[in-house]
C-alpha cells in the first residue's frame, strides 16, 4: 500500500535515538519513525506489524543487536534489518551476515552518515514493499479464485473481507442505492477496530453514503485529516445487475494512506464486476423460476376454464399477475446468501 515508510529505531541511549530520528526525519519527510530503547519493546513493535525497516544499534546491555536480529528473523524472516554500530569488526559483520542482516552500517562523523543511512533505509524498504506487494497480490488472487470456485451464491461478506485485508482498510461495505437513499446491506470491519464502531466512535454513516459511486467507473481518493473521525481514504466501484446500476462496493480507512496503486484499483474493480455478474446470474435464475411457475399457472387457468371453474381461474390469474409484476435488474433487491 502507499503511505509513509515506517522505520523502527532501536538504541538503548534515548538521546542518541532521538538524534538519529530527528536527522533522518529531516532528510525524509516520508519516514514515519518509531523509537524503542528496549529490545523487548522493539520485538513487540515488529509483532504488531506496520514496520518497513528496523535500524538497530549493536551495543546494548540487555540484548545486543545480533541477538535482536536473530529473534526478529524468527518473527519476520523478510523484514529489512540494518545493524548500526560505532565499534564494528569483521567478526561482527560476519555474524550479522550469517544471521540474515539486510545491511551493516558503521557510524561515522558528520552529517553525511545520515544521508547515507537514509538512502539505505529507503532502498531496502522499497524492495521489501515491492516483494510484499507481489506476495499480497498472489494471495489475494488465489483467495478470490477459491471464493469463485467454492461459492454457490454471491458471497458478499467474503468479498468484503478479502478486499479489506488486501487493501489493509479498516472498513468495507456493500451499499444498495445512491446518495442519501443508499443503504448498507453488508459490511466488514477490521476486528481490531470493531469496538470503535460498536461504541459509536466510528465514522458517521453519512461518510459511507457519500462514497456511493455515481458514475460508471471506480472512484478513489484521499482527504486531509478529519477532526470528526471520518474516513481519510476511500475507494469504491459500482456494481451492476444486468445493465442497471445496483449498488457500490467500497473500502474506507481513517489511517495515513496517501493513495491506491493501479493494481489495487484494478482488484477492487474486479471484485465489483464479479459480484455484479453473480447477482445478475442470481436474478436471472429467479426470473427463470418465475417464468416456469407462470407457465404452470397458465395450465391451471386453462383447466379451470375448461371445467367452468371461474373462481379458480381468477385466483390463478391474480397469482400470475403478481409473478409478472417484477422489477428489472437494479430496481429490485437481490437476495444475498452469506457464507
matplotlib code that plots the C-alpha trace (Angstrom):
import matplotlib.pyplot as plt

x = [0.0, 1.1, 2.0, 4.9, 7.9, 7.6, 11.1, 11.8, 14.9, 16.4, 19.0, 19.4, 20.6, 17.5, 19.4, 21.2, 18.0, 16.2, 19.1, 19.0, 15.2, 15.5, 18.2, 16.5, 13.1, 14.6, 16.1, 13.0, 9.5, 8.1, 9.7, 7.4, 9.8, 9.2, 11.9, 12.4, 15.2, 14.4, 14.9, 11.8, 9.8, 11.3, 10.1, 6.7, 6.6, 7.6, 5.0, 2.3, 3.2, 3.4, 7.2, 9.1, 12.6, 14.4, 17.6, 19.3, 22.4, 24.7, 26.0, 23.1, 23.3, 20.4, 20.4, 22.9, 21.8, 22.8, 20.6, 17.7, 18.3, 18.0, 14.8, 13.2, 14.3, 12.3, 9.3, 9.5, 12.1, 12.0, 11.7, 14.8, 17.2, 20.1, 22.7, 24.2, 27.3, 30.2, 32.7, 32.3, 34.6, 34.9, 33.7, 30.5, 29.9, 30.4, 28.0, 25.5, 25.5, 25.1, 22.1, 20.5, 21.2, 20.0, 22.7, 25.6, 26.4, 29.3, 28.7, 30.8, 31.4, 29.5, 26.1, 26.9, 26.3, 22.6, 22.2, 23.8, 21.7, 18.5, 19.3, 19.9, 16.6, 14.7, 16.2, 15.7, 12.2, 11.2, 12.4, 10.6, 7.4, 7.6, 8.1, 5.3, 3.0, 3.7, 3.0, -0.1, -1.4, -0.8, -2.5, -5.5, -6.0, -5.7, -8.3, -10.6, -10.3, -11.2, -14.1, -15.4, -15.0, -16.4, -19.4, -22.9, -24.3, -22.9, -20.5, -20.6, -19.2, -16.2, -15.5, -15.7, -13.2, -10.9, -10.8, -10.4, -7.5, -5.8, -6.1, -5.4, -8.5, -10.5, -14.0, -15.8, -19.4, -21.8, -24.5, -27.7, -28.9, -27.1, -26.5, -28.9, -31.0, -28.1, -28.4, -25.6, -26.7, -23.4, -20.3, -17.0, -14.9, -11.3, -11.6, -9.1, -11.3, -14.7, -15.0, -14.9, -18.0, -19.8, -19.4, -20.3, -16.7, -16.6, -17.0, -20.5, -23.0, -23.1, -19.4, -20.3, -23.4, -21.2, -18.9, -21.6, -20.3, -22.5, -20.8, -19.8, -16.2, -14.1, -13.6, -10.7, -9.3, -7.9, -8.8, -6.9, -7.1, -10.7, -11.4, -14.8, -13.2, -14.4, -12.6, -9.4, -9.1, -11.7, -12.1, -15.4, -16.6, -20.2, -22.0, -24.3, -27.1, -27.9, -27.3, -28.5, -26.6, -27.4, -25.0, -21.5, -18.7, -16.4, -13.5, -12.5, -9.8, -9.0, -5.3, -2.4, -2.8, -1.9, -3.0, -4.2, -2.0, -3.2, -3.3, -5.4, -7.9, -8.0, -8.5, -11.5, -13.0, -12.6, -14.4, -17.2, -17.5, -17.6, -20.2, -22.3, -22.1, -23.1, -26.0, -27.1, -27.0, -29.0, -31.6, -31.8, -32.3, -35.1, -36.6, -36.4, -38.1, -40.8, -41.4, -41.7, -44.2, -46.2, -46.4, -47.7, -50.4, -51.4, -52.0, -54.2, -56.1, -56.9, -58.0, -60.2, -61.8, -62.4, -64.1, -66.1, -64.4, -64.3, -63.2, -60.1, -59.3, -59.4, -57.3, -54.6, -54.7, -54.2, -51.2, -49.9, -50.2, -48.0, -45.4, -45.2, -45.1, -41.3, -39.0, -36.0, -32.4, -31.2, -34.6, -35.4, -33.3, -31.4, -31.4, -27.9, -26.8, -23.9, -21.4]
y = [0.0, 3.6, 5.6, 6.6, 4.4, 3.0, 2.9, 1.3, 2.7, 0.7, 2.2, 2.0, 5.6, 7.8, 10.9, 9.2, 7.5, 10.9, 12.5, 9.7, 10.1, 13.8, 13.7, 11.0, 12.8, 16.0, 14.2, 12.2, 13.6, 10.2, 8.5, 7.6, 6.8, 4.9, 4.8, 2.0, 1.9, -1.6, -4.6, -6.3, -3.2, -3.4, -7.0, -6.1, -3.3, -5.8, -8.3, -5.5, -5.2, -2.0, -1.8, -1.5, -1.4, -2.0, 0.0, -1.2, -0.3, -3.2, -2.4, -2.7, -4.0, -6.4, -7.8, -6.8, -6.0, -9.5, -11.2, -8.9, -9.7, -13.4, -13.0, -10.7, -13.1, -15.8, -13.5, -11.8, -13.5, -10.9, -7.6, -5.3, -5.1, -2.6, -3.1, 0.3, 0.3, 2.6, -0.2, -2.7, -5.6, -8.2, -10.8, -8.8, -8.2, -11.9, -12.9, -10.3, -11.7, -15.2, -14.1, -12.6, -8.9, -6.8, -4.2, -3.4, 0.3, 1.7, 5.0, 7.9, 11.5, 14.3, 14.7, 12.6, 9.4, 10.3, 10.8, 7.5, 5.8, 7.4, 6.2, 2.7, 2.6, 4.0, 1.4, -1.7, -0.6, -0.1, -3.6, -5.1, -3.3, -4.5, -8.1, -7.9, -6.3, -9.2, -11.8, -9.9, -9.9, -13.6, -14.4, -12.2, -13.6, -17.2, -16.4, -14.8, -17.9, -20.2, -18.0, -18.0, -21.8, -22.7, -20.4, -21.4, -17.9, -14.4, -14.5, -10.7, -10.9, -12.9, -10.4, -7.5, -9.2, -10.2, -6.7, -5.2, -7.4, -6.9, -3.1, -3.0, -1.0, -0.9, -0.8, -2.3, -2.1, -3.1, -0.4, -0.6, 2.7, 6.0, 9.1, 9.7, 6.8, 4.3, 1.5, -0.6, -4.2, -5.9, -4.6, -5.9, -4.2, -4.8, -6.9, -4.6, -1.6, -3.2, -1.6, 1.9, 1.1, -0.7, 2.3, 4.9, 6.1, 5.0, 7.4, 8.9, 6.9, 9.8, 9.2, 5.8, 7.1, 9.8, 7.1, 5.6, 5.7, 7.9, 7.2, 4.1, 3.7, 3.2, 6.2, 6.5, 9.4, 10.8, 13.9, 15.7, 14.9, 14.7, 16.1, 14.4, 11.0, 10.5, 8.5, 9.9, 7.5, 5.6, 3.5, 2.3, 0.6, 0.4, -2.9, -3.6, -6.2, -6.6, -3.3, -1.2, 0.4, -1.5, -0.5, 0.2, -1.9, 0.4, 0.3, 3.1, 3.9, 6.6, 5.9, 7.7, 6.1, 8.6, 6.7, 3.5, 1.7, 0.9, -2.8, -2.1, -0.1, -3.0, -5.5, -3.6, -3.2, -7.0, -7.6, -5.3, -6.9, -10.4, -9.6, -7.9, -11.0, -13.3, -11.1, -10.9, -14.7, -15.0, -12.5, -14.4, -17.7, -16.2, -14.9, -18.3, -19.8, -17.2, -18.0, -21.7, -21.0, -18.7, -21.5, -23.9, -21.4, -20.8, -24.5, -24.4, -21.4, -23.4, -26.4, -24.3, -22.6, -25.9, -27.1, -23.9, -23.1, -19.3, -18.7, -20.9, -19.3, -15.8, -16.9, -18.3, -15.2, -12.9, -15.1, -14.9, -11.1, -10.9, -13.1, -10.8, -7.7, -8.0, -5.0, -5.3, -5.7, -2.9, -1.7, -4.8, -6.1, -9.2, -11.9, -12.3, -15.6, -15.1, -17.8]
z = [0.0, -0.5, 2.6, 4.8, 5.2, 8.7, 10.4, 13.8, 15.5, 18.4, 20.7, 24.5, 24.6, 24.3, 23.4, 20.5, 19.4, 19.3, 17.4, 14.8, 14.5, 14.0, 11.5, 9.4, 9.7, 8.4, 5.4, 4.5, 5.2, 4.1, 7.1, 10.0, 12.8, 15.9, 18.6, 21.1, 23.7, 24.9, 22.5, 24.0, 23.1, 19.6, 19.2, 20.3, 17.7, 15.0, 16.2, 16.0, 12.3, 10.2, 10.2, 6.9, 8.2, 11.6, 12.3, 15.5, 17.4, 18.1, 21.6, 24.1, 27.6, 27.9, 24.3, 21.6, 18.0, 16.8, 19.3, 18.4, 14.8, 15.4, 17.3, 14.7, 11.9, 13.7, 13.8, 10.4, 8.1, 5.4, 7.2, 6.4, 9.3, 9.3, 12.0, 13.0, 15.2, 16.2, 17.0, 14.2, 13.4, 10.7, 13.2, 14.0, 10.3, 9.5, 12.3, 11.1, 7.6, 8.9, 10.9, 7.9, 8.3, 5.4, 5.7, 8.1, 8.7, 10.7, 12.4, 11.0, 11.8, 10.2, 8.7, 5.6, 7.5, 7.9, 4.2, 3.5, 6.1, 4.9, 1.3, 2.5, 4.5, 1.6, -0.8, 1.4, 2.4, -1.3, -2.1, 0.9, 0.0, -3.6, -2.5, 0.0, -2.7, -5.1, -2.4, -1.4, -5.0, -5.5, -2.2, -3.0, -6.4, -5.1, -2.4, -5.0, -7.2, -4.3, -3.4, -7.0, -7.3, -4.0, -3.9, -4.8, -4.3, -4.1, -1.1, -0.4, 3.1, 1.9, -0.9, 1.5, 3.9, 1.1, -0.3, 3.2, 4.0, 0.7, 0.9, 4.6, 5.1, 8.3, 6.9, 3.8, 2.8, 0.0, -0.4, -2.5, -3.9, -4.2, -2.1, 0.8, -0.3, -0.1, 2.4, 3.8, 3.4, 4.2, 6.0, 7.2, 9.9, 11.0, 14.1, 15.9, 15.3, 16.0, 19.4, 17.7, 15.7, 18.5, 20.8, 18.1, 17.7, 14.1, 11.2, 10.6, 8.5, 6.0, 5.2, 3.8, 1.9, 0.3, -1.1, -3.3, -6.9, -9.0, -12.4, -14.2, -13.1, -10.0, -7.6, -5.2, -3.2, 0.0, 2.0, 4.8, 8.5, 9.7, 13.1, 13.2, 12.9, 9.3, 6.6, 5.1, 2.2, 0.2, -2.9, -4.4, -7.6, -9.0, -9.0, -11.9, -12.1, -15.7, -17.4, -14.4, -11.6, -8.5, -5.7, -4.6, -3.2, -1.1, 1.2, 3.6, 6.2, 8.7, 8.6, 6.8, 3.4, 0.7, -2.5, -4.1, -6.6, -10.1, -9.1, -6.0, -8.2, -10.7, -7.9, -6.4, -9.9, -10.4, -7.1, -8.2, -11.6, -10.3, -7.6, -10.3, -12.5, -9.6, -8.7, -12.3, -12.6, -9.4, -10.6, -14.0, -12.1, -10.1, -13.3, -14.9, -11.9, -12.1, -15.8, -15.1, -12.3, -14.7, -17.2, -14.6, -13.5, -17.1, -17.5, -14.3, -15.7, -18.9, -17.0, -14.7, -17.7, -19.4, -16.2, -15.9, -12.5, -12.8, -9.2, -9.6, -12.9, -11.4, -8.4, -10.8, -13.0, -9.9, -8.9, -12.4, -12.4, -9.3, -10.9, -13.9, -11.8, -11.2, -11.5, -13.9, -12.6, -10.5, -9.1, -7.1, -4.1, -5.0, -2.3, -0.9, 0.7, 3.1, 3.9]

ax = plt.figure().add_subplot(projection="3d")
ax.plot(x, y, z, "-o")
ax.set_aspect("equal")
plt.show()
